[in-house]
Amino acid sequence: MSSKEVSPVTIRILDKEYIVSCLKDEREDLVASARILDEQMRQARDVAKIYGSERIVVMSALNVIHEFLQRHREHEREQARMAESVTNLIERIDTVLAK
């Protein structure tokens, strides 16, 4: 079986089963994504006391995207710090080599 083959995967979100087609090498990510979405939707329903499927989906999507944006910004800041460190290191090496 090639990793480019599509196969059905059954995922469970809020006690409902969905069959989703995906590539073999993407199956693990799909299952992990479904687990995260299920957790977010359960939290919206149980902890935040949000009712109605549509409202639960929207609030869960907003929470997931918010987390994604926070991590993305954190990653960008870390990349900027690393670039600055590399620049400083190159300047120090150039200074030592110039002597």
Jmol script that loads the backbone (N, CA, C; Angstrom):
load data "model"
ATOM      1  N   MET A   1       0.850  -1.190   0.000  1.00  0.00           N
ATOM      2  CA  MET A   1       0.000   0.000   0.000  1.00  0.00           C
ATOM      3  C   MET A   1       0.887   1.241   0.000  1.00  0.00           C
ATOM      4  N   SER A   2       0.675   2.104  -0.935  1.00  0.00           N
ATOM      5  CA  SER A   2       1.426   3.343  -1.047  1.00  0.00           C
ATOM      6  C   SER A   2       0.920   4.365  -0.044  1.00  0.00           C
ATOM      7  N   SER A   3       1.813   5.262   0.415  1.00  0.00           N
ATOM      8  CA  SER A   3       1.394   6.309   1.350  1.00  0.00           C
ATOM      9  C   SER A   3       0.480   7.323   0.677  1.00  0.00           C
ATOM     10  N   LYS A   4       0.364   7.248  -0.653  1.00  0.00           N
ATOM     11  CA  LYS A   4      -0.523   8.158  -1.393  1.00  0.00           C
ATOM     12  C   LYS A   4      -1.929   7.584  -1.550  1.00  0.00           C
ATOM     13  N   GLU A   5      -2.128   6.374  -1.054  1.00  0.00           N
ATOM     14  CA  GLU A   5      -3.452   5.774  -1.138  1.00  0.00           C
ATOM     15  C   GLU A   5      -4.379   6.396  -0.115  1.00  0.00           C
ATOM     16  N   VAL A   6      -5.614   6.563  -0.536  1.00  0.00           N
ATOM     17  CA  VAL A   6      -6.630   7.144   0.336  1.00  0.00           C
ATOM     18  C   VAL A   6      -7.401   6.008   0.983  1.00  0.00           C
ATOM     19  N   SER A   7      -7.642   6.157   2.288  1.00  0.00           N
ATOM     20  CA  SER A   7      -8.434   5.147   2.981  1.00  0.00           C
ATOM     21  C   SER A   7      -9.382   5.839   3.956  1.00  0.00           C
ATOM     22  N   PRO A   8     -10.492   5.200   4.262  1.00  0.00           N
ATOM     23  CA  PRO A   8     -11.437   5.788   5.207  1.00  0.00           C
ATOM     24  C   PRO A   8     -10.947   5.636   6.641  1.00  0.00           C
ATOM     25  N   VAL A   9     -11.177   6.675   7.425  1.00  0.00           N
ATOM     26  CA  VAL A   9     -10.811   6.658   8.846  1.00  0.00           C
ATOM     27  C   VAL A   9     -12.052   7.080   9.615  1.00  0.00           C
ATOM     28  N   THR A  10     -12.379   6.332  10.654  1.00  0.00           N
ATOM     29  CA  THR A  10     -13.520   6.680  11.489  1.00  0.00           C
ATOM     30  C   THR A  10     -13.024   7.486  12.676  1.00  0.00           C
ATOM     31  N   ILE A  11     -13.580   8.674  12.841  1.00  0.00           N
ATOM     32  CA  ILE A  11     -13.243   9.513  13.988  1.00  0.00           C
ATOM     33  C   ILE A  11     -14.517   9.747  14.790  1.00  0.00           C
ATOM     34  N   ARG A  12     -14.341  10.072  16.050  1.00  0.00           N
ATOM     35  CA  ARG A  12     -15.494  10.272  16.935  1.00  0.00           C
ATOM     36  C   ARG A  12     -15.362  11.655  17.570  1.00  0.00           C
ATOM     37  N   ILE A  13     -16.399  12.474  17.375  1.00  0.00           N
ATOM     38  CA  ILE A  13     -16.422  13.827  17.939  1.00  0.00           C
ATOM     39  C   ILE A  13     -17.781  14.033  18.598  1.00  0.00           C
ATOM     40  N   LEU A  14     -17.762  14.371  19.859  1.00  0.00           N
ATOM     41  CA  LEU A  14     -18.976  14.562  20.649  1.00  0.00           C
ATOM     42  C   LEU A  14     -19.944  13.381  20.473  1.00  0.00           C
ATOM     43  N   ASP A  15     -19.406  12.199  20.648  1.00  0.00           N
ATOM     44  CA  ASP A  15     -20.187  10.953  20.602  1.00  0.00           C
ATOM     45  C   ASP A  15     -20.826  10.658  19.255  1.00  0.00           C
ATOM     46  N   LYS A  16     -20.366  11.327  18.215  1.00  0.00           N
ATOM     47  CA  LYS A  16     -20.841  11.033  16.859  1.00  0.00           C
ATOM     48  C   LYS A  16     -19.659  10.537  16.045  1.00  0.00           C
ATOM     49  N   GLU A  17     -19.924   9.535  15.220  1.00  0.00           N
ATOM     50  CA  GLU A  17     -18.873   9.002  14.364  1.00  0.00           C
ATOM     51  C   GLU A  17     -18.940   9.635  12.982  1.00  0.00           C
ATOM     52  N   TYR A  18     -17.758   9.911  12.455  1.00  0.00           N
ATOM     53  CA  TYR A  18     -17.630  10.461  11.107  1.00  0.00           C
ATOM     54  C   TYR A  18     -16.605   9.616  10.361  1.00  0.00           C
ATOM     55  N   ILE A  19     -16.891   9.318   9.127  1.00  0.00           N
ATOM     56  CA  ILE A  19     -15.930   8.602   8.292  1.00  0.00           C
ATOM     57  C   ILE A  19     -15.319   9.621   7.349  1.00  0.00           C
ATOM     58  N   VAL A  20     -14.006   9.727   7.416  1.00  0.00           N
ATOM     59  CA  VAL A  20     -13.272  10.727   6.643  1.00  0.00           C
ATOM     60  C   VAL A  20     -12.222  10.008   5.808  1.00  0.00           C
ATOM     61  N   SER A  21     -12.110  10.372   4.566  1.00  0.00           N
ATOM     62  CA  SER A  21     -11.068   9.810   3.710  1.00  0.00           C
ATOM     63  C   SER A  21      -9.804  10.640   3.868  1.00  0.00           C
ATOM     64  N   CYS A  22      -8.689   9.943   3.976  1.00  0.00           N
ATOM     65  CA  CYS A  22      -7.415  10.676   4.048  1.00  0.00           C
ATOM     66  C   CYS A  22      -6.289   9.783   3.549  1.00  0.00           C
ATOM     67  N   LEU A  23      -5.177  10.412   3.245  1.00  0.00           N
ATOM     68  CA  LEU A  23      -3.997   9.679   2.810  1.00  0.00           C
ATOM     69  C   LEU A  23      -3.442   8.869   3.985  1.00  0.00           C
ATOM     70  N   LYS A  24      -2.867   7.734   3.655  1.00  0.00           N
ATOM     71  CA  LYS A  24      -2.342   6.844   4.684  1.00  0.00           C
ATOM     72  C   LYS A  24      -1.352   7.568   5.610  1.00  0.00           C
ATOM     73  N   ASP A  25      -0.458   8.367   5.027  1.00  0.00           N
ATOM     74  CA  ASP A  25       0.560   9.021   5.842  1.00  0.00           C
ATOM     75  C   ASP A  25       0.024  10.247   6.602  1.00  0.00           C
ATOM     76  N   GLU A  26      -1.252  10.591   6.413  1.00  0.00           N
ATOM     77  CA  GLU A  26      -1.863  11.697   7.153  1.00  0.00           C
ATOM     78  C   GLU A  26      -2.843  11.214   8.217  1.00  0.00           C
ATOM     79  N   ARG A  27      -3.016   9.905   8.314  1.00  0.00           N
ATOM     80  CA  ARG A  27      -3.999   9.315   9.226  1.00  0.00           C
ATOM     81  C   ARG A  27      -3.746   9.713  10.684  1.00  0.00           C
ATOM     82  N   GLU A  28      -2.504   9.606  11.106  1.00  0.00           N
ATOM     83  CA  GLU A  28      -2.151   9.921  12.493  1.00  0.00           C
ATOM     84  C   GLU A  28      -2.493  11.372  12.845  1.00  0.00           C
ATOM     85  N   ASP A  29      -2.193  12.292  11.937  1.00  0.00           N
ATOM     86  CA  ASP A  29      -2.511  13.707  12.175  1.00  0.00           C
ATOM     87  C   ASP A  29      -4.017  13.942  12.207  1.00  0.00           C
ATOM     88  N   LEU A  30      -4.749  13.246  11.336  1.00  0.00           N
ATOM     89  CA  LEU A  30      -6.209  13.383  11.330  1.00  0.00           C
ATOM     90  C   LEU A  30      -6.801  12.914  12.657  1.00  0.00           C
ATOM     91  N   VAL A  31      -6.345  11.769  13.142  1.00  0.00           N
ATOM     92  CA  VAL A  31      -6.853  11.237  14.412  1.00  0.00           C
ATOM     93  C   VAL A  31      -6.499  12.186  15.557  1.00  0.00           C
ATOM     94  N   ALA A  32      -5.287  12.720  15.555  1.00  0.00           N
ATOM     95  CA  ALA A  32      -4.881  13.669  16.606  1.00  0.00           C
ATOM     96  C   ALA A  32      -5.713  14.944  16.523  1.00  0.00           C
ATOM     97  N   SER A  33      -5.971  15.428  15.307  1.00  0.00           N
ATOM     98  CA  SER A  33      -6.791  16.632  15.132  1.00  0.00           C
ATOM     99  C   SER A  33      -8.209  16.398  15.631  1.00  0.00           C
ATOM    100  N   ALA A  34      -8.750  15.235  15.333  1.00  0.00           N
ATOM    101  CA  ALA A  34     -10.105  14.910  15.789  1.00  0.00           C
ATOM    102  C   ALA A  34     -10.153  14.854  17.316  1.00  0.00           C
ATOM    103  N   ARG A  35      -9.121  14.320  17.927  1.00  0.00           N
ATOM    104  CA  ARG A  35      -9.062  14.243  19.389  1.00  0.00           C
ATOM    105  C   ARG A  35      -9.037  15.645  20.007  1.00  0.00           C
ATOM    106  N   ILE A  36      -8.239  16.539  19.432  1.00  0.00           N
ATOM    107  CA  ILE A  36      -8.167  17.918  19.926  1.00  0.00           C
ATOM    108  C   ILE A  36      -9.511  18.613  19.756  1.00  0.00           C
ATOM    109  N   LEU A  37     -10.122  18.446  18.591  1.00  0.00           N
ATOM    110  CA  LEU A  37     -11.419  19.071  18.347  1.00  0.00           C
ATOM    111  C   LEU A  37     -12.472  18.530  19.306  1.00  0.00           C
ATOM    112  N   ASP A  38     -12.464  17.229  19.528  1.00  0.00           N
ATOM    113  CA  ASP A  38     -13.415  16.630  20.464  1.00  0.00           C
ATOM    114  C   ASP A  38     -13.225  17.208  21.870  1.00  0.00           C
ATOM    115  N   GLU A  39     -11.976  17.331  22.302  1.00  0.00           N
ATOM    116  CA  GLU A  39     -11.693  17.902  23.632  1.00  0.00           C
ATOM    117  C   GLU A  39     -12.185  19.339  23.727  1.00  0.00           C
ATOM    118  N   GLN A  40     -11.915  20.127  22.690  1.00  0.00           N
ATOM    119  CA  GLN A  40     -12.354  21.523  22.683  1.00  0.00           C
ATOM    120  C   GLN A  40     -13.876  21.624  22.715  1.00  0.00           C
ATOM    121  N   MET A  41     -14.534  20.785  21.943  1.00  0.00           N
ATOM    122  CA  MET A  41     -15.994  20.840  21.885  1.00  0.00           C
ATOM    123  C   MET A  41     -16.618  20.378  23.199  1.00  0.00           C
ATOM    124  N   ARG A  42     -16.028  19.363  23.818  1.00  0.00           N
ATOM    125  CA  ARG A  42     -16.532  18.910  25.125  1.00  0.00           C
ATOM    126  C   ARG A  42     -16.336  20.001  26.177  1.00  0.00           C
ATOM    127  N   GLN A  43     -15.187  20.660  26.113  1.00  0.00           N
ATOM    128  CA  GLN A  43     -14.927  21.736  27.070  1.00  0.00           C
ATOM    129  C   GLN A  43     -15.923  22.875  26.870  1.00  0.00           C
ATOM    130  N   ALA A  44     -16.180  23.238  25.623  1.00  0.00           N
ATOM    131  CA  ALA A  44     -17.150  24.306  25.345  1.00  0.00           C
ATOM    132  C   ALA A  44     -18.527  23.919  25.862  1.00  0.00           C
ATOM    133  N   ARG A  45     -18.886  22.682  25.667  1.00  0.00           N
ATOM    134  CA  ARG A  45     -20.211  22.220  26.083  1.00  0.00           C
ATOM    135  C   ARG A  45     -20.312  22.068  27.601  1.00  0.00           C
ATOM    136  N   ASP A  46     -19.326  21.432  28.220  1.00  0.00           N
ATOM    137  CA  ASP A  46     -19.420  21.065  29.631  1.00  0.00           C
ATOM    138  C   ASP A  46     -18.945  22.161  30.588  1.00  0.00           C
ATOM    139  N   VAL A  47     -17.817  22.766  30.273  1.00  0.00           N
ATOM    140  CA  VAL A  47     -17.231  23.759  31.179  1.00  0.00           C
ATOM    141  C   VAL A  47     -17.823  25.145  30.939  1.00  0.00           C
ATOM    142  N   ALA A  48     -17.864  25.547  29.670  1.00  0.00           N
ATOM    143  CA  ALA A  48     -18.353  26.887  29.353  1.00  0.00           C
ATOM    144  C   ALA A  48     -19.878  26.928  29.263  1.00  0.00           C
ATOM    145  N   LYS A  49     -20.501  25.758  29.356  1.00  0.00           N
ATOM    146  CA  LYS A  49     -21.973  25.659  29.321  1.00  0.00           C
ATOM    147  C   LYS A  49     -22.555  26.276  28.049  1.00  0.00           C
ATOM    148  N   ILE A  50     -21.934  25.953  26.920  1.00  0.00           N
ATOM    149  CA  ILE A  50     -22.436  26.415  25.636  1.00  0.00           C
ATOM    150  C   ILE A  50     -23.278  25.288  25.057  1.00  0.00           C
ATOM    151  N   TYR A  51     -24.453  25.615  24.595  1.00  0.00           N
ATOM    152  CA  TYR A  51     -25.371  24.606  24.075  1.00  0.00           C
ATOM    153  C   TYR A  51     -25.686  24.884  22.615  1.00  0.00           C
ATOM    154  N   GLY A  52     -26.013  23.840  21.911  1.00  0.00           N
ATOM    155  CA  GLY A  52     -26.308  23.948  20.486  1.00  0.00           C
ATOM    156  C   GLY A  52     -25.072  23.595  19.692  1.00  0.00           C
ATOM    157  N   SER A  53     -25.217  22.643  18.779  1.00  0.00           N
ATOM    158  CA  SER A  53     -24.073  22.146  18.006  1.00  0.00           C
ATOM    159  C   SER A  53     -23.329  23.252  17.275  1.00  0.00           C
ATOM    160  N   GLU A  54     -24.068  24.144  16.644  1.00  0.00           N
ATOM    161  CA  GLU A  54     -23.424  25.206  15.864  1.00  0.00           C
ATOM    162  C   GLU A  54     -22.591  26.117  16.753  1.00  0.00           C
ATOM    163  N   ARG A  55     -23.129  26.492  17.914  1.00  0.00           N
ATOM    164  CA  ARG A  55     -22.390  27.367  18.839  1.00  0.00           C
ATOM    165  C   ARG A  55     -21.162  26.660  19.389  1.00  0.00           C
ATOM    166  N   ILE A  56     -21.293  25.364  19.687  1.00  0.00           N
ATOM    167  CA  ILE A  56     -20.157  24.597  20.192  1.00  0.00           C
ATOM    168  C   ILE A  56     -19.051  24.543  19.145  1.00  0.00           C
ATOM    169  N   VAL A  57     -19.425  24.298  17.893  1.00  0.00           N
ATOM    170  CA  VAL A  57     -18.448  24.227  16.805  1.00  0.00           C
ATOM    171  C   VAL A  57     -17.736  25.568  16.632  1.00  0.00           C
ATOM    172  N   VAL A  58     -18.495  26.658  16.608  1.00  0.00           N
ATOM    173  CA  VAL A  58     -17.899  27.980  16.398  1.00  0.00           C
ATOM    174  C   VAL A  58     -16.956  28.332  17.543  1.00  0.00           C
ATOM    175  N   MET A  59     -17.384  28.145  18.781  1.00  0.00           N
ATOM    176  CA  MET A  59     -16.535  28.481  19.920  1.00  0.00           C
ATOM    177  C   MET A  59     -15.286  27.599  19.956  1.00  0.00           C
ATOM    178  N   SER A  60     -15.438  26.330  19.628  1.00  0.00           N
ATOM    179  CA  SER A  60     -14.285  25.423  19.591  1.00  0.00           C
ATOM    180  C   SER A  60     -13.305  25.829  18.505  1.00  0.00           C
ATOM    181  N   ALA A  61     -13.823  26.171  17.341  1.00  0.00           N
ATOM    182  CA  ALA A  61     -12.951  26.619  16.251  1.00  0.00           C
ATOM    183  C   ALA A  61     -12.197  27.883  16.645  1.00  0.00           C
ATOM    184  N   LEU A  62     -12.896  28.812  17.272  1.00  0.00           N
ATOM    185  CA  LEU A  62     -12.226  30.042  17.724  1.00  0.00           C
ATOM    186  C   LEU A  62     -11.131  29.735  18.729  1.00  0.00           C
ATOM    187  N   ASN A  63     -11.383  28.826  19.656  1.00  0.00           N
ATOM    188  CA  ASN A  63     -10.370  28.456  20.649  1.00  0.00           C
ATOM    189  C   ASN A  63      -9.154  27.806  20.002  1.00  0.00           C
ATOM    190  N   VAL A  64      -9.393  26.895  19.061  1.00  0.00           N
ATOM    191  CA  VAL A  64      -8.283  26.217  18.391  1.00  0.00           C
ATOM    192  C   VAL A  64      -7.450  27.217  17.591  1.00  0.00           C
ATOM    193  N   ILE A  65      -8.110  28.095  16.847  1.00  0.00           N
ATOM    194  CA  ILE A  65      -7.387  29.094  16.052  1.00  0.00           C
ATOM    195  C   ILE A  65      -6.625  30.063  16.959  1.00  0.00           C
ATOM    196  N   HIS A  66      -7.218  30.435  18.079  1.00  0.00           N
ATOM    197  CA  HIS A  66      -6.544  31.318  19.035  1.00  0.00           C
ATOM    198  C   HIS A  66      -5.253  30.672  19.544  1.00  0.00           C
ATOM    199  N   GLU A  67      -5.327  29.405  19.925  1.00  0.00           N
ATOM    200  CA  GLU A  67      -4.129  28.690  20.372  1.00  0.00           C
ATOM    201  C   GLU A  67      -3.089  28.622  19.262  1.00  0.00           C
ATOM    202  N   PHE A  68      -3.548  28.353  18.044  1.00  0.00           N
ATOM    203  CA  PHE A  68      -2.637  28.292  16.910  1.00  0.00           C
ATOM    204  C   PHE A  68      -1.913  29.626  16.714  1.00  0.00           C
ATOM    205  N   LEU A  69      -2.668  30.723  16.755  1.00  0.00           N
ATOM    206  CA  LEU A  69      -2.062  32.045  16.564  1.00  0.00           C
ATOM    207  C   LEU A  69      -1.060  32.364  17.668  1.00  0.00           C
ATOM    208  N   GLN A  70      -1.381  32.017  18.898  1.00  0.00           N
ATOM    209  CA  GLN A  70      -0.446  32.251  20.003  1.00  0.00           C
ATOM    210  C   GLN A  70       0.854  31.490  19.775  1.00  0.00           C
ATOM    211  N   ARG A  71       0.741  30.229  19.403  1.00  0.00           N
ATOM    212  CA  ARG A  71       1.947  29.420  19.165  1.00  0.00           C
ATOM    213  C   ARG A  71       2.713  29.915  17.949  1.00  0.00           C
ATOM    214  N   HIS A  72       1.990  30.348  16.925  1.00  0.00           N
ATOM    215  CA  HIS A  72       2.639  30.876  15.728  1.00  0.00           C
ATOM    216  C   HIS A  72       3.441  32.136  16.067  1.00  0.00           C
ATOM    217  N   ARG A  73       2.853  33.040  16.848  1.00  0.00           N
ATOM    218  CA  ARG A  73       3.564  34.259  17.251  1.00  0.00           C
ATOM    219  C   ARG A  73       4.776  33.922  18.115  1.00  0.00           C
ATOM    220  N   GLU A  74       4.615  32.963  19.012  1.00  0.00           N
ATOM    221  CA  GLU A  74       5.725  32.530  19.859  1.00  0.00           C
ATOM    222  C   GLU A  74       6.860  31.967  19.001  1.00  0.00           C
ATOM    223  N   HIS A  75       6.500  31.191  18.000  1.00  0.00           N
ATOM    224  CA  HIS A  75       7.488  30.623  17.083  1.00  0.00           C
ATOM    225  C   HIS A  75       8.210  31.735  16.309  1.00  0.00           C
ATOM    226  N   GLU A  76       7.472  32.729  15.848  1.00  0.00           N
ATOM    227  CA  GLU A  76       8.081  33.859  15.125  1.00  0.00           C
ATOM    228  C   GLU A  76       9.045  34.622  16.021  1.00  0.00           C
ATOM    229  N   ARG A  77       8.650  34.847  17.289  1.00  0.00           N
ATOM    230  CA  ARG A  77       9.548  35.541  18.221  1.00  0.00           C
ATOM    231  C   ARG A  77      10.824  34.738  18.455  1.00  0.00           C
ATOM    232  N   GLU A  78      10.683  33.427  18.589  1.00  0.00           N
ATOM    233  CA  GLU A  78      11.847  32.569  18.792  1.00  0.00           C
ATOM    234  C   GLU A  78      12.759  32.593  17.566  1.00  0.00           C
ATOM    235  N   GLN A  79      12.188  32.588  16.376  1.00  0.00           N
ATOM    236  CA  GLN A  79      12.984  32.677  15.153  1.00  0.00           C
ATOM    237  C   GLN A  79      13.735  34.002  15.090  1.00  0.00           C
ATOM    238  N   ALA A  80      13.081  35.089  15.487  1.00  0.00           N
ATOM    239  CA  ALA A  80      13.735  36.404  15.483  1.00  0.00           C
ATOM    240  C   ALA A  80      14.891  36.420  16.475  1.00  0.00           C
ATOM    241  N   ARG A  81      14.680  35.825  17.659  1.00  0.00           N
ATOM    242  CA  ARG A  81      15.764  35.759  18.654  1.00  0.00           C
ATOM    243  C   ARG A  81      16.939  34.941  18.129  1.00  0.00           C
ATOM    244  N   MET A  82      16.629  33.831  17.463  1.00  0.00           N
ATOM    245  CA  MET A  82      17.703  32.997  16.915  1.00  0.00           C
ATOM    246  C   MET A  82      18.455  33.727  15.813  1.00  0.00           C
ATOM    247  N   ALA A  83      17.742  34.437  14.951  1.00  0.00           N
ATOM    248  CA  ALA A  83      18.384  35.188  13.869  1.00  0.00           C
ATOM    249  C   ALA A  83      19.294  36.268  14.452  1.00  0.00           C
ATOM    250  N   GLU A  84      18.817  36.915  15.506  1.00  0.00           N
ATOM    251  CA  GLU A  84      19.638  37.943  16.163  1.00  0.00           C
ATOM    252  C   GLU A  84      20.884  37.320  16.792  1.00  0.00           C
ATOM    253  N   SER A  85      20.732  36.171  17.406  1.00  0.00           N
ATOM    254  CA  SER A  85      21.882  35.483  18.005  1.00  0.00           C
ATOM    255  C   SER A  85      22.899  35.087  16.947  1.00  0.00           C
ATOM    256  N   VAL A  86      22.413  34.587  15.804  1.00  0.00           N
ATOM    257  CA  VAL A  86      23.312  34.198  14.721  1.00  0.00           C
ATOM    258  C   VAL A  86      24.037  35.420  14.178  1.00  0.00           C
ATOM    259  N   THR A  87      23.321  36.518  14.007  1.00  0.00           N
ATOM    260  CA  THR A  87      23.942  37.759  13.527  1.00  0.00           C
ATOM    261  C   THR A  87      25.025  38.230  14.490  1.00  0.00           C
ATOM    262  N   ASN A  88      24.723  38.211  15.785  1.00  0.00           N
ATOM    263  CA  ASN A  88      25.713  38.601  16.797  1.00  0.00           C
ATOM    264  C   ASN A  88      26.930  37.688  16.772  1.00  0.00           C
ATOM    265  N   LEU A  89      26.693  36.401  16.608  1.00  0.00           N
ATOM    266  CA  LEU A  89      27.795  35.446  16.557  1.00  0.00           C
ATOM    267  C   LEU A  89      28.666  35.684  15.332  1.00  0.00           C
ATOM    268  N   ILE A  90      28.044  35.947  14.200  1.00  0.00           N
ATOM    269  CA  ILE A  90      28.807  36.237  12.977  1.00  0.00           C
ATOM    270  C   ILE A  90      29.636  37.498  13.154  1.00  0.00           C
ATOM    271  N   GLU A  91      29.054  38.522  13.771  1.00  0.00           N
ATOM    272  CA  GLU A  91      29.802  39.767  14.022  1.00  0.00           C
ATOM    273  C   GLU A  91      30.985  39.506  14.931  1.00  0.00           C
ATOM    274  N   ARG A  92      30.815  38.690  15.942  1.00  0.00           N
ATOM    275  CA  ARG A  92      31.922  38.381  16.859  1.00  0.00           C
ATOM    276  C   ARG A  92      33.017  37.594  16.155  1.00  0.00           C
ATOM    277  N   ILE A  93      32.613  36.662  15.284  1.00  0.00           N
ATOM    278  CA  ILE A  93      33.596  35.892  14.532  1.00  0.00           C
ATOM    279  C   ILE A  93      34.356  36.797  13.574  1.00  0.00           C
ATOM    280  N   ASP A  94      33.633  37.694  12.896  1.00  0.00           N
ATOM    281  CA  ASP A  94      34.296  38.631  11.982  1.00  0.00           C
ATOM    282  C   ASP A  94      35.273  39.518  12.734  1.00  0.00           C
ATOM    283  N   THR A  95      34.912  39.948  13.936  1.00  0.00           N
ATOM    284  CA  THR A  95      35.794  40.796  14.752  1.00  0.00           C
ATOM    285  C   THR A  95      37.056  40.038  15.123  1.00  0.00           C
ATOM    286  N   VAL A  96      36.915  38.793  15.536  1.00  0.00           N
ATOM    287  CA  VAL A  96      38.075  37.981  15.914  1.00  0.00           C
ATOM    288  C   VAL A  96      38.955  37.698  14.710  1.00  0.00           C
ATOM    289  N   LEU A  97      38.353  37.414  13.587  1.00  0.00           N
ATOM    290  CA  LEU A  97      39.146  37.116  12.386  1.00  0.00           C
ATOM    291  C   LEU A  97      39.846  38.367  11.865  1.00  0.00           C
ATOM    292  N   ALA A  98      39.283  39.536  12.084  1.00  0.00           N
ATOM    293  CA  ALA A  98      39.880  40.789  11.595  1.00  0.00           C
ATOM    294  C   ALA A  98      41.125  41.157  12.396  1.00  0.00           C
ATOM    295  N   LYS A  99      41.253  40.632  13.604  1.00  0.00           N
ATOM    296  CA  LYS A  99      42.420  40.981  14.454  1.00  0.00           C
ATOM    297  C   LYS A  99      43.641  40.298  14.011  1.00  0.00           C
TER     298      LYS A  99
END
end "model"
wireframe off; spacefill off
backbone 0.3
color backbone group
